[in-house]
Amino acid sequence: MPEFYSLDLDNWLAYLLILARMMGIVFLFPFFNWPGIPVLLRVGISLMLAWLIYSSLPGEMVAVSASPLEAGLLLVKEVAAGLALGFMVSLCFSLFLKAGQLMDLGAGLTLSAVFSPQFGSQVTFIGQFYYLLVLVFYLSINGHHLFLAALNESYHLIPVATGLIPATVAGGMGKIFAHIFTLAFQIAAPVVMVLLIVDLALGLIGKTVPQVHVFVEGLPLKIALSLVLLGLLLPAMALAWEGLLDSFSQYLSWFMEAW
């Protein structure tokens, strides 16, 4: 077990570097990145987590000495590392928002998109519901405990004195983007495919029976059908969410190891 010790004034730079990375992560982490969360609360959480991690690291890892110019470059690097790690977590959770938006697109609910203060942009009904539901599920399975453990591990995989982001990480990020969009489409595929069949059926009805106003009757039908399908698929989806959230930790681990 690591020994906890108080902050040595000679190691103030090490704590400042840890705090710089932690603030970048906290400010982009889902829930804390919402505009409604006070900035002082985010700063306070960053200070607390940085202190806990600083106290748990071995003494040789927090012994950092640098000139003022080198210290400034290290601070920039730590902020970039924190923002990159926070963006990775936010990106992984955004696939559920994208999956819900694909369902809304098929159901015709994109017209109901409203501005959400939580996201700072317009979001659709199912997209926001899906995102918040998965975030609550993540907290219910104590995923935040694993995330805190990953934060502590990041200082072992990416020490505070390492260089800037390498080119291999930038290339791998493109593959992660493509894979996350593929996962979003796979999550929304059952509802989207059923709604596509409904659109084809309504098109045939409109051709054979022109008296039926398919655009008037079809919209509420697709909305009701998408909500029913979503309710039926949620129990099965919950089994897959845990595997997806576990794969997110693998993405984060690869990112830190590649750095």
C-alpha positions as CSV (number, residue, x, y, z in Angstrom):
1,M,0.0,0.0,0.0
2,P,1.4,3.4,-0.9
3,E,2.1,5.8,2.0
4,F,0.2,9.1,2.0
5,Y,2.2,12.1,2.7
6,S,1.6,15.9,2.8
7,L,2.5,18.2,0.0
8,D,6.1,19.2,0.0
9,L,6.8,22.7,-1.1
10,D,9.7,21.4,-3.2
11,N,7.2,19.3,-5.1
12,W,4.6,22.0,-5.8
13,L,5.3,21.6,-9.5
14,A,4.4,17.9,-9.5
15,Y,1.1,18.7,-7.8
16,L,0.4,21.5,-10.3
17,L,1.1,19.2,-13.2
18,I,-1.3,16.6,-11.8
19,L,-3.9,19.2,-11.2
20,A,-3.5,20.5,-14.8
21,R,-4.3,17.1,-16.3
22,M,-7.1,16.4,-13.8
23,M,-8.8,19.7,-14.7
24,G,-8.7,18.9,-18.4
25,I,-10.4,15.5,-17.7
26,V,-13.0,16.8,-15.2
27,F,-14.1,19.7,-17.5
28,L,-14.8,17.3,-20.4
29,F,-16.1,14.3,-18.4
30,P,-19.8,13.6,-19.1
31,F,-22.2,15.3,-16.6
32,F,-19.4,17.6,-15.4
33,N,-19.1,19.2,-18.9
34,W,-22.7,20.4,-18.7
35,P,-23.0,24.2,-18.6
36,G,-25.2,24.0,-15.5
37,I,-22.4,22.5,-13.4
38,P,-20.7,25.4,-11.5
39,V,-17.1,26.0,-12.5
40,L,-16.1,26.3,-8.8
41,L,-17.5,22.8,-8.2
42,R,-15.5,21.4,-11.1
43,V,-12.3,23.1,-9.9
44,G,-13.0,21.8,-6.3
45,I,-13.4,18.2,-7.6
46,S,-10.2,18.6,-9.6
47,L,-8.3,19.8,-6.6
48,M,-9.5,16.9,-4.5
49,L,-8.8,14.2,-7.0
50,A,-5.4,15.7,-7.8
51,W,-4.5,15.7,-4.1
52,L,-5.6,12.0,-3.7
53,I,-3.6,11.0,-6.8
54,Y,-0.6,13.0,-5.7
55,S,-0.7,11.4,-2.3
56,S,-0.9,7.9,-3.7
57,L,1.9,8.1,-6.3
58,P,5.4,6.9,-5.3
59,G,7.9,9.6,-4.2
60,E,10.1,9.2,-7.3
61,M,7.2,10.0,-9.6
62,V,6.4,13.3,-8.0
63,A,10.0,14.5,-7.9
64,V,9.9,17.0,-10.8
65,S,12.4,19.7,-11.3
66,A,12.4,22.0,-14.3
67,S,13.2,25.5,-15.4
68,P,10.4,28.0,-15.8
69,L,10.3,27.5,-19.5
70,E,10.3,23.7,-19.2
71,A,7.6,23.9,-16.4
72,G,5.4,26.0,-18.8
73,L,5.8,23.4,-21.6
74,L,5.0,20.6,-19.1
75,L,1.9,22.4,-18.0
76,V,0.7,22.7,-21.6
77,K,1.4,19.0,-22.2
78,E,-0.5,18.0,-19.1
79,V,-3.5,20.1,-20.0
80,A,-3.4,18.6,-23.5
81,A,-3.2,15.1,-22.0
82,G,-6.2,15.8,-19.7
83,L,-8.3,17.2,-22.5
84,A,-7.4,14.3,-24.7
85,L,-8.4,11.7,-22.1
86,G,-11.6,13.6,-21.2
87,F,-12.5,13.9,-24.9
88,M,-12.0,10.1,-25.3
89,V,-14.5,9.4,-22.5
90,S,-17.0,12.0,-23.8
91,L,-16.6,10.5,-27.3
92,C,-17.4,7.0,-26.1
93,F,-20.6,8.2,-24.4
94,S,-21.6,10.3,-27.4
95,L,-22.2,7.1,-29.5
96,F,-25.4,6.5,-27.5
97,L,-26.5,10.1,-28.3
98,K,-25.8,9.4,-31.9
99,A,-27.6,6.1,-31.9
100,G,-30.7,7.8,-30.4
101,Q,-30.5,10.6,-33.0
102,L,-30.4,7.9,-35.8
103,M,-33.6,6.5,-34.3
104,D,-35.2,9.9,-34.2
105,L,-34.2,10.4,-37.9
106,G,-36.1,7.3,-38.9
107,A,-39.1,8.1,-36.7
108,G,-39.4,11.7,-37.9
109,L,-38.6,13.1,-34.5
110,T,-35.8,15.3,-35.7
111,L,-38.3,18.2,-36.1
112,S,-38.8,18.0,-32.3
113,A,-35.2,18.8,-31.6
114,V,-34.9,21.5,-28.9
115,F,-32.0,23.4,-27.4
116,S,-30.7,21.5,-24.3
117,P,-28.7,23.5,-21.7
118,Q,-27.1,20.2,-20.7
119,F,-25.4,19.7,-24.0
120,G,-25.2,23.3,-25.2
121,S,-26.8,22.4,-28.5
122,Q,-30.0,21.0,-30.1
123,V,-30.7,17.4,-29.2
124,T,-33.6,15.1,-30.2
125,F,-35.9,13.3,-27.8
126,I,-34.7,9.7,-28.0
127,G,-31.1,10.8,-28.3
128,Q,-31.1,12.7,-25.0
129,F,-33.1,9.9,-23.3
130,Y,-30.7,7.2,-24.5
131,Y,-27.6,9.2,-23.4
132,L,-28.9,10.0,-19.9
133,L,-30.2,6.4,-19.5
134,V,-26.7,5.0,-20.3
135,L,-25.0,7.5,-18.1
136,V,-27.3,6.5,-15.1
137,F,-26.6,2.8,-16.0
138,Y,-22.8,3.5,-16.0
139,L,-23.0,5.0,-12.5
140,S,-25.3,2.2,-11.2
141,I,-22.6,-0.4,-12.1
142,N,-20.0,1.6,-10.3
143,G,-18.3,2.5,-13.6
144,H,-17.0,5.7,-12.1
145,H,-14.9,3.7,-9.6
146,L,-13.2,2.1,-12.6
147,F,-12.7,5.5,-14.2
148,L,-11.0,6.8,-11.0
149,A,-8.7,3.8,-11.0
150,A,-7.9,4.5,-14.7
151,L,-7.1,8.1,-13.8
152,N,-4.6,6.9,-11.3
153,E,-3.2,4.5,-13.8
154,S,-2.8,7.2,-16.4
155,Y,0.0,8.8,-14.3
156,H,1.9,5.5,-14.5
157,L,1.4,5.1,-18.2
158,I,1.8,8.8,-19.0
159,P,4.2,10.2,-16.5
160,V,4.2,13.9,-15.9
161,A,7.6,14.3,-17.6
162,T,6.8,12.7,-20.9
163,G,6.6,14.4,-24.3
164,L,3.6,15.6,-26.3
165,I,1.1,13.4,-28.1
166,P,2.8,11.1,-30.7
167,A,1.7,10.7,-34.3
168,T,0.6,7.0,-33.7
169,V,-2.1,8.2,-31.3
170,A,-3.5,10.6,-33.9
171,G,-3.7,7.8,-36.4
172,G,-5.4,5.5,-34.0
173,M,-8.0,8.1,-33.1
174,G,-9.4,8.0,-36.6
175,K,-10.0,4.3,-36.3
176,I,-11.8,4.8,-33.0
177,F,-14.0,7.5,-34.5
178,A,-15.0,5.1,-37.3
179,H,-15.6,2.2,-34.8
180,I,-17.7,4.4,-32.5
181,F,-19.9,5.5,-35.4
182,T,-20.3,1.8,-36.5
183,L,-21.3,0.9,-33.0
184,A,-23.9,3.7,-32.9
185,F,-25.4,2.4,-36.1
186,Q,-25.5,-1.1,-34.8
187,I,-27.3,0.0,-31.7
188,A,-29.9,1.9,-33.7
189,A,-30.1,-0.7,-36.5
190,P,-33.1,-2.7,-35.2
191,V,-35.3,0.3,-34.9
192,V,-34.0,1.9,-38.1
193,M,-34.6,-1.2,-40.1
194,V,-38.1,-1.7,-38.9
195,L,-38.9,2.0,-39.6
196,L,-37.5,1.5,-43.1
197,I,-39.8,-1.4,-43.7
198,V,-42.7,0.7,-42.5
199,D,-41.7,3.5,-44.9
200,L,-41.7,1.0,-47.8
201,A,-45.1,-0.3,-46.7
202,L,-46.5,3.2,-46.5
203,G,-45.1,3.9,-49.9
204,L,-46.9,0.9,-51.4
205,I,-50.1,1.9,-49.7
206,G,-49.8,5.4,-51.0
207,K,-49.4,4.0,-54.6
208,T,-52.2,1.5,-54.4
209,V,-54.7,3.6,-52.3
210,P,-54.1,7.2,-53.1
211,Q,-57.0,8.3,-50.9
212,V,-54.9,7.4,-47.8
213,H,-52.8,10.3,-46.6
214,V,-49.7,8.3,-45.7
215,F,-47.8,11.4,-44.6
216,V,-50.5,12.3,-42.1
217,E,-51.1,8.8,-40.7
218,G,-47.5,7.5,-41.1
219,L,-45.8,10.0,-38.8
220,P,-47.7,9.2,-35.6
221,L,-47.5,5.5,-36.6
222,K,-43.7,5.6,-36.9
223,I,-43.3,7.5,-33.6
224,A,-45.5,5.1,-31.7
225,L,-43.7,2.1,-33.3
226,S,-40.3,3.4,-32.5
227,L,-41.2,4.0,-28.8
228,V,-42.7,0.5,-28.5
229,L,-39.6,-1.1,-30.2
230,L,-37.3,0.9,-27.9
231,G,-39.2,-0.2,-24.8
232,L,-39.0,-3.9,-26.0
233,L,-35.3,-3.7,-26.8
234,L,-34.1,-1.9,-23.7
235,P,-33.8,-5.1,-21.5
236,A,-31.7,-6.7,-24.2
237,M,-29.7,-3.6,-24.8
238,A,-28.8,-3.3,-21.1
239,L,-26.9,-6.6,-21.5
240,A,-24.8,-5.2,-24.3
241,W,-24.2,-1.9,-22.6
242,E,-21.9,-3.4,-20.0
243,G,-19.8,-5.0,-22.7
244,L,-19.7,-1.6,-24.6
245,L,-18.7,0.3,-21.5
246,D,-15.9,-2.3,-20.8
247,S,-14.6,-1.8,-24.4
248,F,-14.5,1.9,-23.6
249,S,-11.9,1.2,-20.9
250,Q,-9.9,-0.8,-23.5
251,Y,-9.9,2.3,-25.8
252,L,-8.8,4.5,-22.9
253,S,-6.0,2.0,-22.0
254,W,-4.8,1.8,-25.6
255,F,-4.7,5.6,-25.8
256,M,-2.6,5.9,-22.6
257,E,-0.3,3.1,-23.6
258,A,0.2,4.5,-27.1
259,W,1.2,7.9,-25.6
